[in-house]
């Protein structure tokens, strides 16, 4: 039973397996898109973390100013007018620093330069103008309870009347709300005046 034609047949050889490298062009496109998305996501999360850290740090400092104010009132070591003046001065200084930090971060991340801007930097605003910005942000809540002129007066006149607890609390809450506002942008606030 030897068939000479069958002896001439050879075994079936399968083709070589396809290697994974180099990948097809579609995989290059998918990889590039995934990498671009990851880079964007990391930058977004970093900016968000810095932004939130800035807000929380500013709010913690404001809370400490408020606690110091309340502690000083309880101790009655100084007259109330001087204690009010310290509260107002430190709060406005914190708002100026926060505004400056926010402006620097927004200028850093914007593509177009801000040359020729009509907005005055928040850190260079006088006390009355800064109080106006806070009042506009609070939709008039601050000036409804306490005239802005009276707050400015407490900074410079020793014989001014002391803030009531309700007025001091309102001033603290307006500053705190301004620091934690989601649309915190000093230039937008200043532009509204």
C-alpha positions as CSV (number, residue, x, y, z in Angstrom):
1,X,0.0,0.0,0.0
2,X,2.7,2.3,-0.6
3,X,1.3,5.1,-2.7
4,X,4.2,7.1,-4.2
5,X,2.0,10.2,-4.5
6,X,1.0,10.2,-0.9
7,X,4.7,10.1,0.1
8,X,5.3,13.2,-1.8
9,X,2.8,15.2,0.3
10,X,4.2,17.3,3.1
11,X,2.6,18.4,6.4
12,X,0.5,21.5,6.5
13,X,2.5,24.5,7.7
14,X,0.6,27.3,9.5
15,X,1.6,30.9,8.8
16,X,3.7,32.7,11.5
17,X,1.8,34.4,14.3
18,X,1.3,38.1,13.9
19,X,3.5,40.1,16.3
20,X,2.1,42.7,18.5
21,X,4.9,45.2,17.5
22,X,4.6,47.5,15.7
23,X,0.9,48.2,16.4
24,X,-1.6,49.2,13.8
25,X,-2.0,52.9,13.1
26,X,-5.4,52.9,14.9
27,X,-3.6,51.9,18.1
28,X,-1.1,54.8,17.7
29,X,-4.1,57.2,17.5
30,X,-5.8,55.7,20.5
31,X,-2.6,55.8,22.5
32,X,-2.0,59.4,21.6
33,X,-5.5,60.4,22.5
34,X,-5.3,58.6,25.9
35,X,-1.9,60.3,26.7
36,X,-3.3,63.7,25.7
37,X,-6.3,63.1,27.9
38,X,-4.2,62.0,30.8
39,X,-1.9,65.1,30.5
40,X,-5.0,67.4,30.4
41,X,-6.5,65.6,33.4
42,X,-3.4,65.8,35.5
43,X,-3.0,69.6,34.8
44,X,-6.7,70.2,35.5
45,X,-6.5,68.4,38.8
46,X,-3.3,70.2,39.8
47,X,-5.0,73.6,39.0
48,X,-8.1,72.6,40.9
49,X,-6.1,71.4,43.9
50,X,-4.1,74.6,44.0
51,X,-7.3,76.6,43.7
52,X,-9.0,74.7,46.5
53,X,-5.9,74.8,48.7
54,X,-5.7,78.6,48.2
55,X,-9.3,79.0,49.2
56,X,-9.1,76.7,52.2
57,X,-5.9,78.3,53.4
58,X,-7.5,81.8,53.1
59,X,-10.6,80.7,54.9
60,X,-8.6,79.1,57.7
61,X,-6.7,82.4,58.1
62,X,-10.0,84.3,58.2
63,X,-11.4,81.9,60.7
64,X,-8.3,82.4,62.9
65,X,-8.7,86.2,62.7
66,X,-12.3,85.8,63.8
67,X,-11.4,83.5,66.7
68,X,-8.7,86.0,67.8
69,X,-11.3,88.8,67.6
70,X,-13.8,86.9,69.8
71,X,-11.1,85.9,72.3
72,X,-10.0,89.5,72.6
73,X,-13.5,90.6,73.2
74,X,-13.9,88.0,75.9
75,X,-10.7,89.1,77.7
76,X,-11.7,92.7,77.6
77,X,-8.0,93.7,77.6
78,X,-8.5,96.3,74.9
79,X,-11.3,98.7,74.2
80,X,-13.9,97.3,71.7
81,X,-13.2,100.0,69.1
82,X,-9.5,99.0,68.8
83,X,-10.5,95.3,68.6
84,X,-12.9,96.1,65.8
85,X,-10.2,98.1,64.0
86,X,-7.9,95.1,64.2
87,X,-10.6,92.7,62.9
88,X,-11.3,95.1,59.9
89,X,-7.6,95.7,59.1
90,X,-6.6,92.0,59.2
91,X,-9.7,90.9,57.2
92,X,-9.1,93.5,54.5
93,X,-5.4,92.6,54.4
94,X,-6.3,88.9,53.9
95,X,-8.8,89.8,51.2
96,X,-6.1,91.8,49.4
97,X,-3.6,88.9,49.6
98,X,-6.3,86.5,48.4
99,X,-7.2,88.8,45.5
100,X,-3.6,89.2,44.5
101,X,-3.0,85.4,44.6
102,X,-6.2,84.8,42.6
103,X,-5.2,87.4,40.0
104,X,-1.7,86.0,39.6
105,X,-3.1,82.5,39.1
106,X,-5.7,83.7,36.5
107,X,-3.1,85.8,34.6
108,X,-0.7,82.8,34.6
109,X,-3.2,80.5,33.1
110,X,-4.7,82.9,30.5
111,X,-3.4,82.9,27.0
112,X,-3.8,86.5,26.2
113,X,-1.9,89.2,28.1
114,X,-3.9,91.7,30.2
115,X,-2.2,94.8,28.9
116,X,-4.4,97.8,28.7
117,X,-6.8,96.5,31.3
118,X,-9.0,99.1,33.0
119,X,-9.2,97.0,36.2
120,X,-7.2,98.1,39.1
121,X,-5.4,95.3,41.0
122,X,-7.3,94.4,44.1
123,X,-4.2,94.7,46.3
124,X,-3.9,98.4,45.5
125,X,-7.5,99.3,46.2
126,X,-8.1,101.7,49.1
127,X,-10.1,100.4,52.0
128,X,-13.4,102.1,50.9
129,X,-13.2,100.6,47.4
130,X,-12.4,97.2,48.7
131,X,-15.4,97.4,51.0
132,X,-17.5,98.3,48.0
133,X,-16.2,95.2,46.2
134,X,-17.2,93.1,49.2
135,X,-20.6,94.8,49.4
136,X,-21.3,94.2,45.7
137,X,-20.3,90.6,46.1
138,X,-22.7,90.2,49.0
139,X,-25.5,91.9,47.0
140,X,-25.7,94.8,49.5
141,X,-25.9,92.6,52.6
142,X,-22.9,94.4,54.2
143,X,-24.1,97.9,53.6
144,X,-27.6,97.1,54.6
145,X,-26.5,96.2,58.1
146,X,-23.6,98.6,58.5
147,X,-22.9,101.6,56.2
148,X,-19.5,101.2,54.4
149,X,-18.5,104.7,55.5
150,X,-18.8,103.5,59.2
151,X,-16.5,100.6,58.6
152,X,-13.9,102.9,56.9
153,X,-14.3,105.3,59.8
154,X,-13.5,102.6,62.3
155,X,-10.1,102.1,60.6
156,X,-9.0,105.8,61.1
157,X,-11.0,107.3,64.0
158,X,-10.3,106.3,67.6
159,X,-13.6,107.8,68.8
160,X,-15.8,105.8,66.5
161,X,-18.4,103.5,68.0
162,X,-17.8,99.8,68.4
163,X,-19.3,97.2,66.1
164,X,-22.3,95.3,67.4
165,X,-21.8,91.5,67.5
166,X,-24.3,91.2,64.6
167,X,-22.4,93.7,62.5
168,X,-19.0,92.1,63.2
169,X,-20.5,88.6,62.4
170,X,-21.9,90.0,59.1
171,X,-18.6,91.5,58.1
172,X,-16.9,88.1,58.8
173,X,-19.5,86.2,56.9
174,X,-19.3,88.5,53.8
175,X,-15.5,88.2,53.7
176,X,-15.8,84.4,54.2
177,X,-18.4,84.1,51.5
178,X,-16.2,86.1,49.1
179,X,-13.3,83.8,49.7
180,X,-15.2,80.6,49.2
181,X,-17.3,81.8,46.2
182,X,-17.1,79.5,43.2
183,X,-16.9,82.4,40.8
184,X,-14.2,84.1,42.8
185,X,-12.6,86.5,40.4
186,X,-11.5,89.8,41.8
187,X,-11.4,91.4,38.3
188,X,-15.1,90.6,37.8
189,X,-16.0,92.0,41.2
190,X,-14.0,95.2,40.6
191,X,-15.5,95.6,37.2
192,X,-19.0,95.8,38.6
193,X,-18.4,99.1,40.4
